[in-house]
Amino acid sequence: MSALRPLPESIQQRLDWESQEQRLRAHSPPDKQTYVDALNHVRLTLETAFAEGCDVTDLVQARAATMDRLLISAWAGMALDQEETLGLAAVGGYGRGDLHPGSDVDILILFQNGISPGIEERLGAFVTFLWDIGLELGHSVRNLEDCSREAAADITVATNLLESRPLTGPESLFSELESCISPERMWNSRAFFCAKLDEQEARHQRFGETAYRLEPNLKESPGGLRDIQMIGWVTQRHFGSSALAELVAHGFLTQAEYHDLMDGQAFLWRVRFALHMLSGRKEDRLLFDYQRRLANLLGFSDHDHNLAVEQFMQQYFRTVMELERLNEMLLQHFSEAILLDETDDDIVPINRRFQARRGFLEITHPRVFRQYPPALLEVFLLLQQHPDLKGIRASTIREIRCHRGLIDDNFRQDLACRSLFMEILRQPHGVTEQLRRMNRYGVLAAYLPAFALIVGRMQYDLFHVFTVDEHTLAVIRNLRRFASSEHDEELPECSRLFRRIPKPELLYLAGLFHDIAKGRGGDHSELGAEEAREFCLRHGLALYDANLVGWLVRAHLLMSLTAQRRDISDPDVIMEFASQVGNTMRLNYLYLLTVADIRGTNPKLWNSWKNSLLNNLYASTQRMLRRGLDNPPDQDELVGEVQTHALELLKSRGVDEEHCFAIWNDFDVDYFLRHSADEIAWHTRAIHEVDEEDLPLVQVRQETARGSTEIFLYTEDHPHLFALTSTALTQLGLDIVDARIITTSSHRTLDTFLVLEDTGQPIDNPFRVQEIGRLLKERLKEPDRRPNMVRRSTPRQLKHFDVPTEVSFAPHTHHLRTVLKISTADRPGLLSRIGIILTDCQVKVHNAKIATAGEQADDVFYISNLDDTPISDPERQALIASRLREALEIGATDPPPRELAV
């Protein structure tokens, strides 16, 4: 018996398989090189056909069909076709007759009862031969009893056998196998569906329940190929046919939906085929290593504000979104057909347009949306208002999809529709869930045409890990979590503040619009602000509220950039920020939006350090606003406040006021402005207790109020100290997030470094603290030793981005400093490299703000000459910039370091 797939006509002449087969069968036992040559011929032929635009369905079926013939030839060459109790079957994806260039060739060797040692030896030789010719083989050798037992115990084995396709062997053997795994004996339709549904839910959770990530898995992510296969498996078990066209005959799909499903599969197949070609193996992750080349291979090209890779990925994400919609609708159909008791068909009326059947919402008649288009929004509001409902009936999902075209300008101008949209945002429950559902069904993009432009839009960088629409909905989810008491412990300050804002829906609107203008060119904040304001006014919001939402969209990056890239210990910075915010109401809204935005951009970016930065900026700004912008505190007042508080702390720890002032007399005003009372007390006590012969003093606090591990150094000043310290900390695998370098009047340093582990968390291991202290003390005892460049391998993802190095200088308004800004490609050891170059250029670092956004580092240094004068000479600035650019552009490719000096 054989179920060989025919070779597609478009491939037959290209392959000339008859002559290939003659060469394969000319040797017995089979000749390895002949088979290797045949496989290479198939590979090159199919790759050429792909490049020439051949239908990908023909390509994957042709590869399976040629593999059938190659295996049968090898089977015959080993004389295994003479054994009447042996059979060979294709299983898994190969069993379906679809085989991509790098896919595993999964086979089942089936036998009746036992096999003799001679046959077992030939089977071993057969499998070894297939490995030797380079096949990625997955094989099992089982008798009928093994198959029955394993399939009954494991749904994966049952699914694999369900797709089995005989290649060669007795018909009776495969008929018995089919009988063994039939629904009457195991995994009936209901049990099979439940098991596969659980399997899909677990798989989706492994991928964060979203396909819209930077490097998605086109097979396993939601909306991927596995979801289509899931539908095929359930179809085969329930209807006895693996042909998805059967779903049209049974009313589960319309003809148009079937074509959408097939078009989506064909696009993913084409991407997968190309990905396997480029990688030379089975690779289903759309890694940065391949995305640009895939985009070019698939015919995309760069345009004004849209890279080819971004166009390609947007089409990918939009395809999987459509496949997610179909998957949801089909699974709902199966759920109704398989799981729900037909006798329990009680209908619970909700209103004239909607009713509940078996716990699912449905329209009362097929003309509902045509007769009353606002019902396309009402359906989502009803789900919020009736939390007992489990979802929407499949037939109603189809009607929503079919009637999306009714959402036009007239629909958007309808007062009823506008009121319904605002009511969805004002509901106490289900805002995020229903906005996600609206996005999945295409309703949100239809109602907000600007939102349609960002659906599936990827930004080709490492900072934004989600598509723009997915990020937007994640921001709204984060805002909603502030409203839920069960998440109060997550971010207590945000939860407390949220309950004080009068109109949460304004915050949700700001979240919805904050990135809506991405990808259009121009300032997306400005463009989005205008759209947000107009939307609010059209939806009946007061002018004050509309202006607030518009301002939030325009300023949504302000707080983040101020906290991460400016010195927020500087009162002038706080004053400037407070002036831009204007009042406490705006500050509260902006703070909540900023936290939600950072956490929704990349979950790994949020840590206790960023939390403390924003908290400190919020608290300082709030104090400034309470005093009044026309009444800022003077320098003496600020210094007096922090010293008074520090003295209270020190007295409680046994240090008297006289000793404190004796130490502080050596410090300048800048020190007290840039450190908290707690830090000043910690430093003062450590200096008070240390003996001169024990210098350098190195103190480490595992976690501080700043959400990081704090390292304090007190020693004789030296030009190499910043470079020495940053290099040592880099060698320890620590990320430096802030550095403050103060020199006393007696030429001692008061250096504070805030660090995190590479996980983004403060140090929690006491032995690690001891290691840091020991290494720093050792290095600082030899300050004249110039540190060597730290050489660490660059992570894979960072290698795929070309970030130009930009260096600029600006005068600092106070403190006789010069502000140095460096934007460059992030890489391990970057700060150490910068520190060494600045040391070689005889530059003194007084402060450093370290900010990394994905692949790009944006660092700010407050610097001076060694004599503490600002670096204002243009020629000297140009020379330093040249040295930095040369070193950092060299460093991007990790060459051997070399000395650079001025």
Backbone hydrogen bonds, N-H to C=O, Kabsch-Sander energy under -0.5 kcal/mol:
donor,donor_aa,acceptor,acceptor_aa,energy
3,A,166,P,-2.9
11,I,8,P,-1.8
12,Q,8,P,-1.5
13,Q,9,E,-0.7
15,L,11,I,-2.4
16,D,12,Q,-2.3
17,W,12,Q,-0.5
19,S,16,D,-0.6
20,Q,16,D,-1.3
21,E,17,W,-3.3
22,Q,18,E,-2.0
23,R,19,S,-1.7
24,L,20,Q,-2.1
25,R,21,E,-2.4
26,A,22,Q,-0.6
26,A,23,R,-0.6
27,H,24,L,-0.8
32,K,30,P,-0.5
35,Y,31,D,-1.7
36,V,32,K,-2.4
37,D,33,Q,-2.8
38,A,34,T,-1.9
39,L,35,Y,-2.5
40,N,36,V,-2.4
41,H,37,D,-2.3
42,V,38,A,-2.4
43,R,39,L,-2.7
44,L,40,N,-2.9
45,T,41,H,-2.3
46,L,42,V,-2.6
47,E,43,R,-2.4
48,T,44,L,-2.3
49,A,45,T,-2.3
50,F,46,L,-2.3
51,A,47,E,-2.3
52,E,48,T,-1.5
53,G,50,F,-2.0
54,C,49,A,-2.8
59,L,55,D,-1.5
60,V,56,V,-2.5
61,Q,57,T,-2.0
62,A,58,D,-2.3
63,R,59,L,-2.2
64,A,60,V,-1.7
65,A,61,Q,-2.6
66,T,62,A,-2.7
67,M,63,R,-2.0
68,D,64,A,-2.4
69,R,65,A,-1.8
70,L,66,T,-2.3
71,L,67,M,-2.6
72,I,68,D,-2.4
73,S,69,R,-2.0
74,A,70,L,-2.1
75,W,71,L,-2.8
76,A,72,I,-2.5
77,G,73,S,-2.6
78,M,74,A,-1.3
79,A,76,A,-2.1
80,L,75,W,-2.3
81,D,75,W,-0.5
82,Q,79,A,-0.8
83,E,80,L,-1.3
84,E,82,Q,-0.7
86,L,83,E,-1.2
87,G,110,L,-2.4
88,L,168,T,-3.4
89,A,108,L,-2.5
90,A,165,R,-2.9
91,V,106,D,-2.4
92,G,160,N,-1.1
94,Y,91,V,-0.8
95,G,91,V,-1.0
96,R,92,G,-1.2
97,G,94,Y,-1.2
98,D,93,G,-1.7
99,L,60,V,-1.6
99,L,97,G,-0.5
103,S,100,H,-1.3
105,V,136,E,-3.2
106,D,104,D,-0.9
107,I,105,V,-0.5
107,I,138,G,-2.9
108,L,89,A,-2.7
109,I,140,S,-3.0
110,L,87,G,-2.6
110,L,108,L,-0.7
111,F,142,R,-1.7
112,Q,85,T,-1.1
113,N,114,G,-0.5
120,E,116,S,-2.6
121,E,117,P,-2.0
122,R,118,G,-1.8
123,L,119,I,-2.6
124,G,120,E,-2.1
125,A,121,E,-2.0
126,F,122,R,-2.2
127,V,123,L,-2.5
128,T,124,G,-2.5
129,F,125,A,-2.4
130,L,126,F,-1.9
131,W,127,V,-2.0
132,D,128,T,-2.7
133,I,129,F,-1.7
134,G,131,W,-1.8
135,L,130,L,-2.0
137,L,135,L,-1.4
138,G,105,V,-2.2
140,S,107,I,-1.3
142,R,109,I,-2.2
142,R,140,S,-0.5
144,L,111,F,-0.9
144,L,112,Q,-0.7
147,C,143,N,-2.4
148,S,144,L,-2.3
149,R,145,E,-2.5
150,E,146,D,-3.0
151,A,147,C,-2.4
152,A,148,S,-1.9
153,A,149,R,-1.4
154,D,150,E,-1.6
158,A,154,D,-2.2
159,T,155,I,-2.4
160,N,156,T,-2.2
161,L,157,V,-2.5
162,L,158,A,-2.0
163,E,159,T,-1.1
164,S,161,L,-1.9
165,R,90,A,-2.8
167,L,88,L,-3.1
168,T,88,L,-1.8
173,L,170,P,-0.6
174,F,170,P,-1.3
175,S,171,E,-2.2
176,E,172,S,-2.1
177,L,173,L,-1.8
178,E,174,F,-2.4
179,S,175,S,-2.0
180,C,176,E,-2.5
181,I,177,L,-1.7
182,S,179,S,-1.2
185,R,182,S,-1.6
186,M,182,S,-2.0
192,F,188,N,-3.1
193,F,189,S,-2.2
194,C,190,R,-2.3
195,A,191,A,-2.3
196,K,192,F,-2.5
197,L,193,F,-2.4
198,D,194,C,-2.3
199,E,195,A,-2.1
200,Q,196,K,-2.3
201,E,197,L,-2.5
202,A,198,D,-2.4
203,R,199,E,-2.1
204,H,200,Q,-2.8
205,Q,201,E,-2.1
206,R,202,A,-1.7
207,F,203,R,-1.1
208,G,205,Q,-1.8
209,E,204,H,-3.5
210,T,207,F,-1.3
213,R,211,A,-1.3
214,L,465,V,-1.1
218,L,216,P,-0.7
218,L,284,D,-2.3
221,S,217,N,-2.1
224,G,221,S,-2.3
225,L,218,L,-2.2
226,R,219,K,-2.7
227,D,224,G,-1.0
228,I,224,G,-1.1
229,Q,225,L,-2.4
230,M,226,R,-2.4
231,I,227,D,-1.5
232,G,228,I,-2.0
233,W,229,Q,-2.7
234,V,230,M,-2.2
235,T,231,I,-2.5
236,Q,232,G,-2.4
237,R,233,W,-2.4
238,H,234,V,-2.6
239,F,235,T,-3.1
240,G,235,T,-0.6
240,G,236,Q,-1.3
241,S,235,T,-0.8
244,L,242,S,-0.5
246,E,243,A,-1.9
247,L,244,L,-1.6
248,V,245,A,-1.3
249,A,245,A,-1.1
250,H,246,E,-1.7
251,G,248,V,-1.5
252,F,247,L,-2.2
253,L,247,L,-1.6
258,Y,254,T,-2.4
259,H,255,Q,-2.0
260,D,256,A,-2.1
261,L,257,E,-2.5
262,M,258,Y,-2.5
263,D,259,H,-2.9
264,G,260,D,-2.4
265,Q,261,L,-2.3
266,A,262,M,-2.5
267,F,263,D,-2.2
268,L,264,G,-2.3
269,W,265,Q,-2.7
270,R,266,A,-2.4
271,V,267,F,-2.3
272,R,268,L,-2.8
273,F,269,W,-3.1
274,A,270,R,-2.2
275,L,271,V,-2.6
276,H,272,R,-2.6
277,M,273,F,-1.9
278,L,274,A,-2.6
279,S,275,L,-2.5
280,G,276,H,-2.0
281,R,276,H,-0.5
283,E,281,R,-1.1
286,L,216,P,-3.1
287,L,285,R,-2.2
290,Y,287,L,-2.0
291,Q,287,L,-1.5
292,R,288,F,-0.6
294,L,290,Y,-3.0
295,A,291,Q,-2.4
296,N,292,R,-1.9
297,L,293,R,-2.7
298,L,294,L,-2.3
299,G,296,N,-1.4
300,F,295,A,-2.8
303,H,306,N,-2.6
306,N,303,H,-0.9
311,Q,307,L,-2.3
312,F,308,A,-2.7
313,M,309,V,-2.4
314,Q,310,E,-2.0
315,Q,311,Q,-2.3
316,Y,312,F,-2.3
317,F,313,M,-3.0
318,R,314,Q,-2.6
319,T,315,Q,-2.1
320,V,316,Y,-2.4
321,M,317,F,-1.8
322,E,318,R,-2.0
323,L,319,T,-2.3
324,E,320,V,-2.3
325,R,321,M,-2.1
326,L,322,E,-2.2
327,N,323,L,-2.7
328,E,324,E,-2.7
329,M,325,R,-2.3
330,L,326,L,-2.9
331,L,327,N,-2.6
332,Q,328,E,-1.9
333,H,329,M,-2.1
334,F,330,L,-2.7
335,S,331,L,-2.7
336,E,332,Q,-2.4
337,A,333,H,-2.3
338,I,334,F,-3.1
339,L,334,F,-0.5
339,L,335,S,-1.8
340,L,335,S,-1.5
344,D,341,D,-1.1
345,D,343,T,-1.5
348,V,356,A,-2.8
350,I,351,N,-0.6
350,I,354,F,-2.1
351,N,354,F,-2.1
355,Q,362,E,-2.6
356,A,348,V,-2.8
357,R,360,F,-3.0
358,R,346,D,-1.0
360,F,357,R,-1.8
361,L,391,G,-2.9
362,E,355,Q,-2.7
364,T,353,R,-2.2
368,V,365,H,-1.7
371,Q,367,R,-2.8
372,Y,368,V,-2.6
375,A,372,Y,-2.4
376,L,373,P,-2.7
377,L,374,P,-2.0
378,E,374,P,-2.1
379,V,375,A,-2.0
380,F,377,L,-1.0
381,L,377,L,-1.4
382,L,378,E,-2.6
383,L,379,V,-1.3
384,Q,380,F,-1.3
385,Q,381,L,-2.3
386,H,382,L,-1.5
389,L,386,H,-2.3
390,K,359,G,-3.3
391,G,359,G,-0.6
393,R,361,L,-2.9
397,I,393,R,-2.3
398,R,394,A,-2.3
399,E,395,S,-1.7
400,I,396,T,-2.4
401,R,397,I,-2.4
402,C,398,R,-2.6
403,H,399,E,-1.6
404,R,401,R,-0.9
406,L,403,H,-2.1
407,I,404,R,-2.0
408,D,406,L,-1.7
412,R,408,D,-2.5
413,Q,409,D,-1.7
414,D,410,N,-0.7
414,D,411,F,-0.9
418,R,414,D,-2.3
419,S,415,L,-2.6
420,L,416,A,-2.2
421,F,417,C,-2.4
422,M,418,R,-2.1
423,E,419,S,-2.2
424,I,420,L,-2.1
425,L,421,F,-1.5
426,R,422,M,-1.4
427,Q,423,E,-0.7
427,Q,424,I,-0.7
434,Q,430,G,-2.3
435,L,431,V,-2.2
436,R,432,T,-2.5
437,R,433,E,-2.0
438,M,434,Q,-2.9
439,N,435,L,-2.1
440,R,436,R,-2.6
441,Y,437,R,-2.4
442,G,439,N,-0.9
443,V,438,M,-1.7
444,L,438,M,-1.6
446,A,442,G,-1.2
447,Y,443,V,-2.6
448,L,444,L,-2.5
451,F,448,L,-1.3
452,A,445,A,-0.5
452,A,448,L,-1.4
453,L,449,P,-0.8
453,L,450,A,-0.6
454,I,451,F,-1.3
455,V,451,F,-0.7
455,V,452,A,-0.6
457,R,454,I,-1.9
458,M,456,G,-0.5
460,Y,458,M,-0.6
461,D,459,Q,-2.5
465,V,463,F,-0.9
465,V,601,T,-1.9
467,T,212,Y,-1.1
468,V,457,R,-2.7
469,D,454,I,-1.2
471,H,467,T,-2.9
472,T,468,V,-2.4
473,L,469,D,-2.1
474,A,470,E,-1.9
475,V,471,H,-2.2
476,I,472,T,-1.9
477,R,473,L,-2.2
478,N,474,A,-2.4
479,L,475,V,-2.2
480,R,476,I,-2.4
481,R,477,R,-1.8
482,F,478,N,-0.9
482,F,479,L,-0.6
483,A,479,L,-0.6
483,A,480,R,-1.0
484,S,480,R,-0.6
484,S,481,R,-0.8
485,S,483,A,-0.5
487,H,484,S,-1.7
488,D,485,S,-1.7
490,E,487,H,-1.4
491,L,487,H,-0.9
494,C,491,L,-0.5
495,S,491,L,-2.3
496,R,492,P,-2.5
497,L,493,E,-2.4
498,F,494,C,-2.7
499,R,495,S,-1.3
500,R,497,L,-1.7
501,I,497,L,-0.8
501,I,498,F,-1.0
506,L,503,K,-1.6
507,L,503,K,-0.7
507,L,504,P,-0.7
508,Y,504,P,-1.9
509,L,505,E,-2.3
510,A,506,L,-2.1
511,G,507,L,-2.3
512,L,508,Y,-2.4
513,F,509,L,-2.0
514,H,510,A,-1.5
516,I,513,F,-1.3
518,K,515,D,-1.9
520,R,517,A,-1.3
524,H,522,G,-0.8
527,L,523,D,-2.4
528,G,524,H,-2.4
529,A,525,S,-1.9
530,E,526,E,-1.8
531,E,527,L,-1.8
532,A,528,G,-2.7
533,R,529,A,-2.4
534,E,530,E,-2.2
535,F,531,E,-2.4
536,C,532,A,-2.5
537,L,533,R,-2.2
538,R,534,E,-2.4
539,H,535,F,-1.5
540,G,537,L,-1.4
541,L,536,C,-2.4
546,A,542,A,-2.7
547,N,543,L,-2.6
548,L,544,Y,-2.1
549,V,545,D,-2.5
550,G,546,A,-2.5
551,W,547,N,-2.7
552,L,548,L,-2.5
553,V,549,V,-2.2
554,R,550,G,-2.4
555,A,551,W,-2.6
556,H,553,V,-0.9
558,L,555,A,-1.5
559,M,555,A,-0.6
561,L,557,L,-2.6
562,T,558,L,-2.3
563,A,559,M,-2.5
564,Q,560,S,-2.3
565,R,561,L,-2.2
566,R,562,T,-1.3
568,I,566,R,-1.3
570,D,567,D,-1.9
573,V,570,D,-0.7
574,I,570,D,-1.7
575,M,571,P,-2.5
576,E,572,D,-2.4
577,F,573,V,-2.5
578,A,574,I,-2.9
579,S,575,M,-2.1
580,Q,576,E,-1.7
581,V,577,F,-2.0
582,G,578,A,-3.1
583,N,581,V,-0.5
587,L,583,N,-2.0
588,N,584,T,-2.7
589,Y,585,M,-2.1
590,L,586,R,-2.9
591,Y,587,L,-2.6
592,L,588,N,-2.0
593,L,589,Y,-2.3
594,T,590,L,-2.7
595,V,591,Y,-2.2
596,A,592,L,-2.2
597,D,593,L,-2.4
598,I,594,T,-2.5
599,R,595,V,-2.2
600,G,596,A,-1.3
601,T,597,D,-1.1
601,T,598,I,-0.6
602,N,598,I,-1.4
605,L,602,N,-2.6
606,W,602,N,-0.7
606,W,603,P,-0.6
611,N,607,N,-2.2
612,S,608,S,-2.3
613,L,609,W,-2.4
614,L,610,K,-2.3
615,N,611,N,-2.3
616,N,612,S,-2.9
617,L,613,L,-2.4
618,Y,614,L,-2.7
619,A,615,N,-2.9
620,S,616,N,-2.6
621,T,617,L,-2.4
622,Q,618,Y,-2.6
623,R,619,A,-2.1
624,M,620,S,-2.0
625,L,621,T,-2.7
626,R,622,Q,-2.2
627,R,623,R,-1.8
628,G,624,M,-1.6
631,N,628,G,-2.1
638,L,634,D,-2.0
639,V,635,Q,-2.5
640,G,636,D,-2.6
641,E,637,E,-2.2
642,V,638,L,-2.0
643,Q,639,V,-2.3
644,T,640,G,-2.2
645,H,641,E,-2.0
646,A,642,V,-2.3
647,L,643,Q,-2.7
648,E,644,T,-1.7
649,L,645,H,-1.8
650,L,646,A,-2.5
651,K,647,L,-2.7
652,S,648,E,-1.6
653,R,649,L,-0.5
653,R,650,L,-0.9
654,G,651,K,-1.5
655,V,650,L,-2.5
656,D,654,G,-0.6
660,C,656,D,-1.7
661,F,657,E,-2.5
662,A,658,E,-1.8
663,I,659,H,-1.7
664,W,660,C,-2.9
665,N,661,F,-1.9
666,D,663,I,-1.6
667,F,664,W,-2.1
671,Y,668,D,-0.9
672,F,668,D,-0.8
673,L,669,V,-1.5
674,R,670,D,-1.4
675,H,671,Y,-0.6
680,I,676,S,-2.6
681,A,677,A,-2.5
682,W,678,D,-2.1
683,H,679,E,-2.9
684,T,680,I,-2.8
685,R,681,A,-2.3
686,A,682,W,-1.9
687,I,683,H,-2.6
688,H,684,T,-2.6
689,E,685,R,-1.7
690,V,686,A,-1.0
694,D,691,D,-1.7
695,L,692,E,-1.5
697,L,714,Y,-2.9
698,V,696,P,-0.5
699,Q,712,F,-2.6
701,R,710,E,-2.8
702,Q,700,V,-0.5
704,T,708,S,-1.8
707,G,704,T,-2.0
709,T,755,V,-2.5
710,E,701,R,-1.9
711,I,753,F,-2.9
712,F,699,Q,-3.1
713,L,751,D,-2.9
714,Y,697,L,-2.2
715,T,749,T,-0.8
717,D,747,H,-2.7
721,L,718,H,-1.7
724,L,720,H,-3.2
725,T,721,L,-2.8
726,S,722,F,-2.7
727,T,723,A,-2.1
728,A,724,L,-2.2
729,L,725,T,-2.6
730,T,726,S,-1.9
731,Q,727,T,-2.4
732,L,728,A,-1.3
733,G,730,T,-1.8
734,L,729,L,-2.3
735,D,756,L,-3.1
736,I,734,L,-0.6
737,V,735,D,-0.6
737,V,754,L,-2.8
738,D,754,L,-1.2
739,A,848,A,-1.9
740,R,752,T,-2.8
741,I,846,H,-3.4
742,I,740,R,-0.6
742,I,750,L,-0.9
744,T,748,R,-3.3
745,S,666,D,-2.4
747,H,744,T,-1.8
749,T,715,T,-3.1
750,L,742,I,-3.2
751,D,713,L,-2.1
752,T,740,R,-2.8
753,F,711,I,-2.7
754,L,738,D,-2.7
755,V,709,T,-2.9
755,V,753,F,-0.5
756,L,735,D,-2.2
757,E,761,Q,-3.2
758,D,733,G,-0.5
760,G,757,E,-2.4
763,I,702,Q,-0.6
768,R,765,N,-0.6
769,V,765,N,-1.7
770,Q,766,P,-2.0
771,E,767,F,-2.0
772,I,768,R,-2.2
773,G,769,V,-2.3
774,R,770,Q,-2.4
775,L,771,E,-2.4
776,L,772,I,-2.5
777,K,773,G,-2.0
778,E,774,R,-1.9
779,R,775,L,-2.4
780,L,776,L,-2.8
781,K,777,K,-1.0
782,E,779,R,-1.4
785,R,782,E,-1.6
786,R,784,D,-0.6
791,R,789,M,-0.5
792,R,790,V,-0.7
798,L,795,P,-0.5
799,K,795,P,-0.9
799,K,796,R,-1.1
800,H,797,Q,-1.5
801,F,798,L,-1.2
803,V,801,F,-0.9
806,E,804,P,-0.5
806,E,823,S,-3.1
808,S,821,K,-2.1
810,A,819,V,-1.9
812,H,817,R,-1.8
817,R,814,H,-1.1
818,T,863,I,-2.6
819,V,810,A,-3.6
820,L,818,T,-0.6
820,L,861,F,-3.5
821,K,808,S,-2.6
821,K,819,V,-0.5
822,I,859,D,-2.9
823,S,806,E,-2.7
824,T,857,A,-2.1
825,A,803,V,-0.6
826,D,855,E,-2.9
830,L,827,R,-1.5
833,R,829,G,-2.2
834,I,830,L,-2.5
835,G,831,L,-2.7
836,I,832,S,-2.2
837,I,833,R,-2.1
838,L,834,I,-2.6
839,T,835,G,-2.0
840,D,836,I,-2.6
841,C,837,I,-1.8
842,Q,839,T,-1.9
843,V,838,L,-2.6
844,K,864,S,-2.9
845,V,843,V,-0.5
846,H,862,Y,-3.4
847,N,862,Y,-1.1
848,A,739,A,-2.7
849,K,860,V,-3.1
850,I,737,V,-1.2
850,I,848,A,-0.5
851,A,849,K,-0.6
853,A,856,Q,-3.1
854,G,852,T,-0.5
856,Q,853,A,-1.8
857,A,824,T,-3.1
858,D,851,A,-3.5
859,D,822,I,-2.6
860,V,849,K,-2.6
861,F,820,L,-3.2
862,Y,847,N,-2.6
863,I,818,T,-3.1
863,I,861,F,-0.7
864,S,844,K,-1.8
865,N,869,T,-3.3
866,L,842,Q,-0.6
868,D,865,N,-1.9
872,S,870,P,-1.2
877,Q,873,D,-2.4
878,A,874,P,-2.6
879,L,875,E,-2.1
880,I,876,R,-2.5
881,A,877,Q,-2.8
882,S,878,A,-2.2
883,R,879,L,-2.3
884,L,880,I,-2.5
885,R,881,A,-2.8
886,E,882,S,-2.5
887,A,883,R,-2.4
888,L,884,L,-2.9
889,E,885,R,-2.5
890,I,886,E,-1.8
891,G,887,A,-2.5
892,A,888,L,-1.1
893,T,890,I,-1.6
894,D,891,G,-1.3
902,V,840,D,-1.5
